[in-house]
């Protein structure tokens, strides 16, 4: 698996290599042209310098060349070469460095010059310049020319016809080739050196730049299920990683809270199930000794049925909680009247809970707007709240259910008088298995009713709040019901 560091290094080096290669090619081509141009200019300047030594007089071409003044045209390791032809191709002069060999004769027009690469007789590479020109005329006795008679003019013109010559000058180009090769080697070595230095610098810079990410990775590697409370350090953290670190710390905090909640949940479930199991074991021991007593056998089965019902209710509540986490539960959202849902919950509780039969219900639930929610889950919420009011409210007091409109927002409150609850207890009401008085519940209440209410309200996007006034009236308020008017506006 490739790393970020290697990928960044490879991409940057590839980019530098491409740019450097293109630049090297451009530099090589430019220097090649410059060296050739300089070589050609030197060759051309010398050729025209030799041309100044050539003149003609009375139709004869003369080359005023002195070997001792130009030793480079003598046979040696760094010899230069020249050869002179008349316009008709007749050889007039050649340098001693050629011995008996000839340079290539190039036919060109007068006033033109041309450069050619060729091989010398000994096989060495060379470059020549060929120029075709008219040598200057040498008139030693100007007065005699002015005194020529008109009658002899035509005869003199034919005698003194101007001659043209071709001069070829050549020089070995081995030094030029060596310079071009050396220049190319320097460019290649410079490119390689630049790549090596760039690689070292990039590797160091990328490693230095990614060091906070490496540190963060090392810290994350050390975290396991026993160290979820660890907080990743943000000191000297790069700005790009600050948000990631904050999100990881937030995630670890939520995971730690979830693990602790699951541990507490498992511990509480074990505790809640241990009690009915112990009761069943005790009843089984008692049942062995009362086989001949019909009344005790009847009571035995009745107690067994009650314990089984309590266990079944506990398991069903736990399953409901497990399947009611926000984002995991499916909802069947419909439009209905809150009055009908409240009335159905009241009727069901009165039918199944005879302790609530004598309670005075005060329900102001007429002419309510329709809401957009899940009927079954809202009925489950109302059942739990009204059942809690029946079980924990003061006997003989009234349970009041009120609904009201505040602008376009609908709210529903369920209140009852209580003697044991304190304001400090309100924040614990939705905790798993929390009960104010274990003895009063008789082991028949799991302490999950309001927990389930809070989770279902979160699923249905309904706000729930708890309040305890100075008269010890405990009120649960459900608000922010999505109503039909809001649905139509959307």
N, C-alpha and C positions, 0 to 999 in steps of 0.2 A: 504494500500500500504506500503510495507516494505521499510525502509530507508537504505541508504548505511551504516550508523553507526551501525544499528542493525544487518545487514547482516555480516559485518566484525566482530563484536563482537561475533555473534553466531558461525561463522566458526572458529575463533581462539579458542573460548572456547571449541568447539567440538573437535578440534585437541588436545588441552591441556588435555581434559578429557580422550581421547583415550590413549594418551601417558602416562598420570598419572595412568590410570587403569591398563594398561599392566605392568608398572613399579611396581605398588602396588602388583599385583599378583606375579610377579617375586620375590619381596622382601619378601612377605608372605611365598611363597614356600621355599625360601632360609632359612629364619629364622626358619620355621617349621622343616626343616631338621637339622639345627644347634642345636635347642633345643633338638630334639630327639637324635641326635648323642651324645650331651653332657650328656643327661640322661642315654643313653645306656653305654657310657664309664664309668660313675660313678658306674653304677650297675655292670658292668663287673669287674671293679677294685676291688670292695668290694667282689664280688663272689670269685675271685681268692685269695683275702686276706683270706677269710674263708677257702679256699682250703688248704692253708699253715698250718692250724691248724689240718688237718686230716692226720693221718699216720696209718701204719699197722705194726703189729709185730706178728710173728708166725701165720700168716693167719688171725689175728684179726684186725679189723678196729677200731681205736680209734679217738675220736673227742675231742681235748683239748680246750673246749669252756668254758669261764667263763662269767656268766650272768652279774656280777657286772662290767665287763670291757666293755660290749656292751649293755647299757641300752635301745638302740633303738629297741631291739628285745623283750622288755617287753610290755605288753598291755598298750597302751596309744593312744592319738589322732593321733600322727604321727609315729605309729609303723611301723617297717619293719619286713619281714617274711623270714624264710628259712626252708627248709626241706631236709633231707639227706636220700637217699636210697642206699642199696647195689645193686650190679648188678642184683641180682635175684628179685628185687622189694621189698625186705624187708626194712621196715622203721627203720632207725638207730637213727635218732634224728630229732626233730622239735623245732622251737622257741616257747617260752611261749606265744607270741602274737597270735599264731594260736589257742590256747586253745586245743580243741579236733578236730579241722578242719584240712583238708589236702590241700596242694597246688596241682595243676595239675602235674601228673607225666608224663614227656616227655621222650619218648624213642628215644635216639640219639646214634650215634656211638661214640666210644672212641676218645677223643681229639676234639670233636665238641662242639659247643655252639649255642644256639638259643634264640631269644627274642620273647615273645608273650604278647599280651594284653588280659586281662581277668578281670572278676569281682570277688572281694573278697566275702566271705560268707555273709558279711553285705551289699553287693550290690555296694560297692564303686569300681570305676575303678582302675586297677593296671596294672603294667607291670613286667614281670618276665624274668629272664635269667636262662637257664638250661645248665649245663656243665657236661660232662661225662668224668671222668679221673681215673687214678690209683694213689692212695695215696702213698706217699713216705714211704719207708721201714725204720723202726727204729731198728738197730742192736746195742744193748747195750754192748755185749761182743764179740768184733771183733776177739779176739784171739781164742775164743772157736770155732768160725766158721772156722777159718783157720786150726784148728786141727782136723776137722771132717775127719773121715776115708772114703775112697772111697766106702767101703762096705755099709755105711749108707747113701750115697748121694741120691740114688733114694728115700729112705724113707723120707729124709728131704725135697726133692722137692715136694713130694705129701703133706707133712704136711704144708710146707711154700708156697703154691700156692698163687700168687699175686691176690688181690681182686680189683675190680673196683667199683666205686660209682658214683651216680648222685646227684648233688647238685642243688637245685632250690632256687634262691633268688628273692624275690618280694618286690616291693615298690609301694605305692600309687602314682597315677599319676594325682591326682586332682590339685596339684600345677603346674605341667607341663601343664595341660589343661588350668588352669587359666592364665598362662603366655602366652600361644598361643592365647587365646581369647583376652587378653589385648593387645598383639602385633597387632592382627588384628584390634582391635578398634582404636589403635593409628594410624595405616596405613589409615583406613577409615577417621578418623577425620583430619589427615594431608591432605588427598586428598580433603576433603570438604573445609578445610581452604585455601588450595592452590587455589581451584577453586573460592572461594569467593574473595580472595585477587587479583587473576588474573582478575576476572571480573571487580573489581573496577579499577585496573590499566589500563586494556584494554579500559574500557569505558572512563576513563579520557584521555588516550593517543589518542584514536580514535576521541573523541570529540575535543581535542586540535588540532589534525592533520587536521580535517575537518572544523575547524573554518573559514579558508579563503573561503572555498566553501559555508559555511553558510552565511558569510558576502556578498559574491558575489550574492547568491540567494536573500538575503534581498534587496540588491541594485537593482536587476533586477525587484523585485516585485513592487518597487516604480515607475517604468518607465511606462508611458502611452503615448497616442498620443499627449499629450501636453508637454511632457518632453523628446522627442526623441533626443534632443541635449545634454542630460546628458552623461558624459563620466565616465565609470566605473573606480574606482581607482585601480592602480597597485602597490601601496606602500605596502611593506611587503607581497607581493603576492607570494605564493608558485610557484616554477619553473614550476610544472605541470599545473598550472592554468594560467600562463602568456600568453601562446599562445591562450587559450580559451578567456581570457579577451580581448586580442587584436582583435580577430576575432569578438567578440560581439561588441566592440567599433566600429569596421569597419562596421558591419552590422547596428548598430544604426545610424551611420553617413550616410550610404546609404539610410536607411529608412527615416531619417529626410530630406535628400535631395529630395527623391522621394515625400514625403508629401508636402514639400514646392513647388516642381515643379508642383504637381497636383493642389495645391491651386492657384498658379500663372496661371496655364493652365485654370482652371475653371473660374478664374476672367477674363482672357483675352477672353475666349470664350463668356462669358456673355457680355463683352464689345463689341466684334465684332458682335454678333448677335443683340445687342440692336440697333445698328445704322440702319441696313436695316429694322428692325421691325418698328422703328420710322418713317423711310421714307415711308413705306407702310401705316402706320396710317395717315401720312400727305397727301399722295396721295389720300387716300380714302376720306378724308375731302374735298380736292380740287375737286375730281371727282364728288361730290354731286352738286357742284355749276356750273358745265360746261356740263350738260347733253345735252344742245342744241347746243354745239359747237363741230362739228366733228373733227376739227384739234386738239383741246385740248383732246378730248376723245382718239384719235389715239396716241397722245403723252403720255397720261396717261397709256395706255396699253403697250407702248414701254418701259416707265420707270419701270413699274411693272415687265415686262419680264427681264430687265437688273438686277433689284434687286434680282429677283428669281434666275437668273443664278449665280450671285455673291454668294448668300446664298448656292446654290447647290454646287458650287466649293469649298466653305469653308468647308461644311460638308463632301464632298468627300475627301478633303485633311486631315481633322481630322481623318476620318475613316482609311485612308491609313497610317497615323502616328500611330494610335492605333494598327494596325495589322502588323506594320513593325518593332517592337522591336526585337532586336537580340535574337535568340533562340526561338521565337514564330512564325516566318514567314516561310512558305514553299517556297523553291526556286526550279526552274526548270533549272538546270545547263546543258547547251549544248555548243558545239563548233561552233563558227561562226566568221565571219569577222567583225572587228570593223568598217571598212570603210562603210560597208552596213548599219550598225546601225546608224552611224553619218549622212549618206546621207538621210536616211529615216526621221530622226528627223528634219533635215534642210528643207526637202520638206514639211513636215507637218506644221512646223512653218510658212513658207512662204505662205502656203495656208490659214492658219487660222489667221495670223497676217499681215495685209497689211502694217503696219508700218515698217516691216522688208524688204519690197520688194526692196527698193532702196539701201540696205546696201550691201557693197562689201564683199563677203565671200572669205576668203583666206584659202582654205582647202588643206593641204598637207597630203592626206590620202591614197595614192596609195601604193600597195605592202606591206600591213601590215600583220603580222602573225596572225593566228587565235587565238582567246582567248576562255577561258572556263568560262562562266558566265551565268547569267539569262538575256535573250534578253529583256523581257518586263520591268524588273526593271532597266536595264541599259538604255533603251530608255527613261524611265520616268526621270531618272537622267539627261540625255542629254537635254530633252525637257525643264526641269526646268531651267537649266543653260543657254541655248540659249535664252529662253523667258526672263529671268532676264536681259541678255545682251541687248536684244532689248528694254526692258522697261526703264532701268536705264542708258543705254549708251548714250553718246552725239549724238544727231541727226546729220546724215551725216558722222559720223566716221565709221570705219570698225570694224566688229567683226571678230576676227581671231581665227580659230580653227587649231591647229597644233598637229600632232602626231609624235613621234620619238621613236627610240630604243636606250637604253643605256645598252649595253651588251645584255642580254637576257630579260631585263625589258622594257615593253611598257608603254608609258605615253601619255596622251591626255590633252591639255590645251585649255581653252576658255577664250579669253581676250577681253575687251572693254574699251574705254576711259570713264572716269566719272569725274564729276566736284565736286561732293558733298562728296564723300567718303574720310575718313581719316584713317590713319594707326591704330589709337586707336579704330576704329570701327570694325576691322577685327575679334576681339575675340567675338563680339556680333552677328556675321552674322548668326550663327546657333541656336540662341536663339528663343524660341517660340514667334511669333507675333512681332519680332523686325523689325522696319522700320526706316530708316534714316530720311525720310521726310514724315510725315503724310499728309501734304497738297498736295505734288506732286502725291501721290498715288490716291488721290481723293476718298479714302475709298473703292477702288475696289481691293486692294491687301491685303492679309491677313498677310503677313510677315512670311509665313510658307514654302516658296519654298526651301530655303537653309537648313532649318531644316530637311525637308524631304530628301534632297540630302545627308546630313550627315548620317542620319539613314540608308538609303538604301545602301550607301557605306559601312557602318559598317556591314550590313547584307551580302553583296557580298565580303567582305574582300578586298575592294579597298581603297587605301589611297587617301584622299582629302586634299588639302592645298589652302590657299588664300594668294595673294601677291598684293601689291600696290607699283608701282615704282614711281620715281620722276616725271615722265611725266603724272601721274594720270591714268596710264593704270592698270586696275584691272584684275587680272588673277586667274582663278580657274584651278588647275591641278589635274587630276586623274592619279594615278600611281599604280604600282604593280598589273597589271592585270594578273591573271593566264593564261598563254598561252599554246598552244598545245604542245610545246616542253617540258615545265615543266611537263605537264600531262603525256607525254610518259616516261619521266625520272622516275616518281613516279611509 
